[in-house]
């Protein structure tokens, strides 16, 4: 099933690329964005439904797959937000505070790399 789905996605990507290429440079950025979005959606959909017992042959199965996918995608964005907020909240000093020696405390980390 994955190989068939991959073939369909690949053909869709090639078709979009060819259609947009006719309009040339004017819409090239949109085509790249659209292709990237399709590839991102396919890869993340495959990852999120891995090892889940979901059938895409029925409407309830598709609804369950959609719920699982958007729940997984939402949790990814929440985790990315928390990591970003943690990184922003850190005190980014130019020296290493974990060093106990006071003579090297004033030395920049970049100076140590030289």
N, C-alpha and C positions, 0 to 999 in steps of 0.2 A: 504494500500500500504506500509506503514511503517513497519507493522508487517511482511509482506512477505519479504520486503527488509532486515529487521533485521535477519530473519531466513536464508536468503541466505548468508548474511555476516557471521553469526555465523557458518553455515556449511562450508563456505570457510575458516574461521579461524581454525576450527577443522581439516579440511582436510590438510591445510598447516602444522598444528602442528603435525599431525600423519605422514605425509610424511617426514618432517624434523627430527622427532624423530627417524626414522629408521637409519638415519646417525649418530645419537647419539650426543655426546658432541661437535663434530667438528663444526657443523653448528647451534648449539643451539642459539648463540647470533644473528645470521642472522634471525632465525625464530622469535625470540622475537621482533627484529626490524621490520620485515615484518608484523607481527600481530599487533604491535603497530601502524604502519603506516596505515594499513587497518582500524583499529578502529578509529584512529584520522581522517582519511579521511571521514569515514561514519558519525561520530558525527558532524564534522565541515560542511559537505555537508548538513546534515539535519538542522543544526542551520542556515546556510546561506540562505537556501531556504524556511525557515519557513515563513508563511504568504505571500508567493509570488505565483502568478498564473502561475506556470510553469508545463507543462505536459512533462513527460518523455517517452511518447508513440510515439512521432514523432522526426525526425531528427532535425528540427528547434527548437523544445522544448529542446532537449538534448544540442544543441549548446547554446541556451539562458541560460540554467542551468549552463553550463560550464563557460560561460562569467560571470554570476552572482557570481559563486563560486570563480573563480580566482580573480575577482575584490574584493570580500569580503576578501579573504585570503591575497591579497596584502595590503589592508588597515589595516588588523590586524598586519602584519609585520611592516608597516610604523609606526603605533601607538606604537608598542613595541620598535622600534628603537628610537622614540622620547622620550619615557619614560626613556629608558636606557641612552640616551644622557643627559637628564635633571638630572638624578640621578648621573651620573659621574661628571657633571658640578657643583654640589653642593659642598659647603665648609664644609666638615665633620670634625667639631671640637669636642674635647672631652668635652667641656663645653657648657652650654646652653646660647646662646647669647641673647635670649629674656628676660632673667632675668635682671631687672634693678639694683637690689642690687649688689654692687661691691664686698661685702664680699663673696657672694655665687657664683660669676662669675668664680672664680678660682677653685671652687669645681667641680669635675668631675660628670657627670651624673651617672656613676656607683657607686660613693660614696653615692649619694642620695638614691640609691636603697637598700643600706645596712641597 
